[in-house]
Amino acid sequence: MKTLIVGGGIGGLTAALCLHRVGFEVEILEAVPEILPLGVGINLLPHGASVLHRLELGERLDSVGVRTRAIEYRTKFGHVITSDLRGTEAGFEFPQYSIHRGLLQMILLNTVRERLGTHRIKTGRKVEAFAQNDSGVTAFFTDMSTGKNAGSTEGDILIGADGFHSNIRRQLHPNESPPRYEGMMMWRGVSYFAPFGDGRTMFIAGNHDIKLVCYPISLNLDNCGNIPINWVAESRQGNPREAITADWNRLGDASFIQHFHDFTMHDIDVRLLLESAGDIFEYPMVDREPLPSWGEGRVSLLGDAAHPMYPVGANGASQAILDGEELASSMEKYPPMEALRKYEG
């Protein structure tokens, strides 16, 4: 039984590991020529971390991430309104991690290479379309180095884990409405800065219309005694229609910092933090209407391709990871197409 996974992100790689664990053959088709540790920080909630611990990746997570102890909710002047414990500190069996997204992806990628073999990951192959019949499914792809049609590959089922702008979702649901934007823009970055608080606490400051989120993503000090601190700045803006199709790697500039001129924290210089980032990434907070069904026949979706979420609440990566385990569980119990419908349901 061969599964084609379109997309080598966090969800696709996790699905590959989970399917391999229960005995399935997997081939991953990734559009980029080389998978690199790109991006900024994310939070991995305990339910997502539990899947990776069952995949025996707990020590690797601990080597590069931070076990988050607590979260503080603050005013924009730094006054703590309330706080909550997180992860094992809150009684969960597994931790909540603050971690660089790219390093998490590299953990998963290297584990796939170790357990499945490097030949199971085909990079530079952008899947444009699929065709299915009673005996299997075929994925047709473009060679990203030439931009030309590069052939096809066959499998028993196909999983679209190709993100918010999924080609697989587009073929399954050609009449879907465009992404929905409600006026919030988000800027993200990582700055090397002195640790704040106990080094394991994150904070959210501001209100519904303007907000700043900060958390450390490693406790490893550099030569200046600084650690990487991930920050997310959100502000209600106009309607930049051209930004709706942007991806997570769209570079922004520092002009947004003016919106946060009156944010004052007792334990961190907000303006200096925002100005210190190596790169600033800009993204509109967009959403899609839920689908009546994810897949059809031998094809289904996973992660943001199936259920895109606002990038708040730390649920995006965690839900994609859960999808991977649930998919493997269904595939182990049922025939292929029945398994996909059980997984979706």
Secondary structure, DSSP 8 states (H G I E B T S, - for coil): -EEEEE--SHHHHHHHHHHHHTT-EEEEE-SSSS----S-EEEE-HHHHHHHHHTT-HHHHHHHSEE--EEEEE-TT--EEEEEE-GGGGT-SS--EEEEHHHHHHHHHHHHHHHH-GGGEE-SEEEEEEEE-SS-EEEEEEETTTTEEEEEEEESEEEE---TT-HHHHHH-TT----EEEEEEEEEEEEEE---TTSSEEEEEE-SSEEEEEEES-----TTS-EEEEEEEEEE----GGGTT--TT-B--GGGGGGGTT---SSS-HHHHHHT-S--EEEEEEE----S-S-BTTEEE-GGGTS---S-TT-HHHHHHHHHHHHHHHHHHS-HHHHHHHHH-
